[in-house]
Amino acid sequence: MEMIKTLKFLTIALLAFFAIIYVIIVSYVYFNQVGMVFQSATLPKEYKFEYESPFEELNIKSFDGVNLNGLLFKAENSKGLVFYLHGNAGTLETWGKIAKSYTNLGYDIFILDYRSFGKSEGEIENEEQLNKDVAAVYKSLTERYPENKIIIAGYSIGSGLAAILASENKPKALILQSPYFSFTELSGTKVRFFPDFMKKFHLETYQYLPKVKAPIYIFHGLDDQLIPVENSVRLNKILDSKGHLYLLKGQGHLEMNENESFQEQLKVILQ
């Protein structure tokens, strides 16, 4: 009898121990998830961007008064604007190098640094805040360019934000590079034990794409190990004739803008 009581006590104690460990780990992830999703880096306010292409540095106030920094690269005889939302790492110090791929094809391109990235102020808190930031900056750019000449583009984490933005506006087209079907689902494959209801970023791309009225161009590398290509295949399946899927051989998750096949298709889209 005493042995049975001892075993019960040890079992309860062991379960309690694992429960405490689980709570500690989940709490740590909850309070640090922003940094796990967004690998932000700051630049000094006096930092001078250096690019060969002509550009204008813009500081745009968001919904809460925070200044968001972006670069507007300009093409000769511009045909319109590509409103570009970059990935979860890097700043305009490096992302600006992609501009030539677009300006050489006759389009201006605006690249935004999210809050806490580069010279942008503030700290990222959740998805709602990010969507409000992007919407505020987009609205500011529509004062310079008519919407029927704006193409929204998003890379990786930016693809979900781009899909949401396009669903709420009327751009000429939407370009998604290495998108995810659902960030809730994707993050669940990385941190399986973390409950979905505690996540601050859901970015359910599949829910928003059907609401986009413009043509949608999806690009994905067949060798993408971070966001598997099946994400784009599934997204394309829920679209009708407005969806166009391009699978890039030998392409991983990074540096898609330099891919020759991507550039060839981009030329067709931007013609």
C-alpha positions, 0 to 999 in steps of 0.5 A: 500500500505504501509503495502504491501511495509513493508511486502515485505521489511520484507520478503527480510530482512528475506531471506537475514538474513537466507542467511547470516546465511547459508553462515556463517555456510557453511563457518565454515564447509568448513574450519573445515571439515578436523577436522570433518572427522579426529579426529587426536591426536599427540604423542611426538616424543620420545614416546615409543610404548609398545606391546608384539608382535615384531615390528619395527617402521618405518618413511617413507617420503611421496611425499612432504618430510613429515615423516609418522610413522607406526608400522610393527608387525612381525609374525613367519615364515611370509606368507606375509603382511597386509597393514592396514589403520585404522579409523578416530580416534586413533593412533598407541598407541591403534591401535597396539593392533589389530596386534595379530589377524593377526600375530597369523595367520602368517602375518606381519601387517603394520599399518600407522598413517595418517599425524597429527596422532601419530608421523606422521608429517604434516596436512591433507588437502584433499583426493588427499594428503592422497591418495599420502601419502598412495601410497608412504608408500605402495610403500616403503613396496613393497621393502620388500614384493612382491605384491602377498604377500600383502593384503590391508585392511581398516577400516571405513574411511580407507576402501575408501583409501584402495579401491583406493590403491588396484585399482591402484596396484596388491595386493593379496587381499583387506579386507574392514571393515565397508566400505561406498558406497560413502563418499560423500553420507555418509557425506551428511546424516550427514551434509545435507545442505553442498554442495558436490562440497565444500567437500574435501573428496569424496572417492567414493568406489563404483567407485574403487572396480570394478577396483580391480583385487584381491578378495575382502572381505567385513565385516560389523556389522549388528548393525553399527549405524555410517555407515549403513550395507546397504553400504556394501550390495550395494558394494557387488552387484556391484562386481562379484565372486571376492566379498565376504560379511560377515555380523556380528551379534551383531557387531557395528562400533567399535572393529570389529577385536576382533569379533570372527566371524570376526576372524574365517573368517580372519583365512580362508582368511589368511590361 
